[in-house]
Amino acid sequence: LEELFEAAVFNVTRDFNSAWRTAGFKNLAFEDLVRLGTFKVTPEFLNEIKAEGFPNLSPLTAVELRVHRIDRDFIRRVKARGFPNATLGEIIELRLHKIVK
């Protein structure tokens, strides 16, 4: 019953799960799906970040990016500000320390 409640609250629907499975993530645990749903991480968001030069991005790392409000546009701003080879960890630090806004 608790899992049903979590699924409803965080919009973890059959379609949401199916989208992740279609994207190649067939073994995500329910807790991972809840975490993804909580922070509104979608396969589309994951693919946008991968397209910016991070091909090995995991769904749970994408959650961390969402937590810090890092999206494709922010990564592009980081690159334009002179950090073209920044890692995701460095990009998070640039956000945390407000070096790039």
Secondary structure, 3 states (H helix, E strand, C coil): CHHHHHHHHCCCCHHHHHHHHHCCCCCCCHHHHHHHHHCCCCHHHHHHHHHCCCCCCCHHHHHHHHHCCCCHHHHHHHHHCCCCCCCHHHHHHHHHCCCCC
